[in-house]
Amino acid sequence: MPKDTTLFRFHWPDGVTSEGRGIDVADALEKLGFGAAAERTLEYYEVLEETSADKARHDMLKDAYR
């Protein structure tokens, strides 16, 4: 999978979890075969693996607030 995607873990109301990669949450859900409304039905999602650009940006923000 290209490194410009993020790995997400999705938690559904029925207790099921699934993982998918995408540019964003909507893209990852679409690649898993879910429709546009699926994001609104999630309990929550986790970012398991960020793209290198996102990680660098988040690290820079964390450092700015130290």
ChimeraX attribute file (.defattr): number of C-alpha atoms within 10 A of each C-alpha:
attribute: neighborCount
match mode: 1-to-1
recipient: residues
	/A:1	7
	/A:2	9
	/A:3	14
	/A:4	13
	/A:5	19
	/A:6	22
	/A:7	20
	/A:8	21
	/A:9	18
	/A:10	20
	/A:11	17
	/A:12	16
	/A:13	10
	/A:14	8
	/A:15	7
	/A:16	8
	/A:17	13
	/A:18	12
	/A:19	16
	/A:20	18
	/A:21	26
	/A:22	20
	/A:23	15
	/A:24	12
	/A:25	21
	/A:26	17
	/A:27	18
	/A:28	21
	/A:29	22
	/A:30	16
	/A:31	13
	/A:32	14
	/A:33	10
	/A:34	13
	/A:35	12
	/A:36	11
	/A:37	10
	/A:38	14
	/A:39	17
	/A:40	8
	/A:41	10
	/A:42	14
	/A:43	12
	/A:44	13
	/A:45	16
	/A:46	12
	/A:47	13
	/A:48	12
	/A:49	15
	/A:50	18
	/A:51	15
	/A:52	13
	/A:53	11
	/A:54	14
	/A:55	12
	/A:56	12
	/A:57	12
	/A:58	13
	/A:59	11
	/A:60	11
	/A:61	11
	/A:62	10
	/A:63	9
	/A:64	8
	/A:65	6
	/A:66	5
